[in-house]
Amino acid sequence: MPQPDVPTSADIPATIRRCTPFLRRTPVLQTTPEDFALSESATLKLESFQHAGWFKVCGSLSRALGLGVPADRLIAASGGNYGITVARIALVLGVKAEILVPGVSASAKVDHLRAQGATVNIVGELYDDAQATCDARDRCLEYPPV
């Protein structure tokens, strides 16, 4: 599968407009130097509060929407977190998710994928096996999304 173009700063406003309706607004926390024994304060964007629990949701969602979400499903290879993200995106977009996982995937991750409504297919033993199978399919959502 050809790699997508690397986004530029000019792409950011359109990506924000396209993705915002599907994302949770996450909090920002301003710290003091004493909070983490740092020499300066820090501003933290708490993306762990995002749907699926991590920051890759926006990039993955942008990639899915940029591909033109197929009517039948989103497909991805993952050992866990990325697949959970794609499954969550499919859920919010109202399409099915098919996640190809290697046999070494943690059962808790596979259970979470299924709880998000994804069809889980175990492919080979290693992540590379699942990724190679996904790459051979049409519209595989590559990780990491750009």
HUTAWO-V808213 format. One line per field, one symbol per residue. phi: phi as a letter, one per 30 degrees, with the letter a starting at -180 (. if undefined). A space follows every 10 residues. Layout:
BEGIN
phi->???
END
This chain:
BEGIN
phi->.ddddddcdd ddedddddce dccddcdccc ccedebhcdb dbcccddddd eiiaddeddd dedddddied ddacbacacl edddddddde dddibdbccc bddddddddd ddedddjddc cdbicceedd ddddedcdid ddcddc
END
